[in-house]
C-alpha cells in the first residue's frame, strides 16, 4: 500500500473557512488535477459530537451531545505536499480537534483503464 503518489484529504470544517482554506492549500500546491488548480469538492454534512472534559469546543457544551452542520471538503494532494497541507489546515481550522482523513489513491494502478488520470 506504500506505492502511491497521491492522496485525497478530507477535512470537516465550518463553511465560513472554506475560501481561506482553498486559497492557502493552493499556495502549497494542493488541489491540482492535470491542467486545473483550486480543485476541491464540498458537501454539507450533519454531524453529532459531545465535548468531553478538557475539550475547548468551537460549538457545543462540555458533556452535552450537540448536532450541527459543517462542510466536508475533499481535495487531492501529491504525497510530497501532505505535511504542508496539514500545516495549512491546522492553522486555518477553528476546531481544537479537527477531523482530517488522508486516503491514499491508487488511480495510477488503473491508468490503462482510465486514460489521462
Order of alpha helices (4+ residues) and beta strands (2+ residues): beta-alpha-beta-beta-alpha-beta
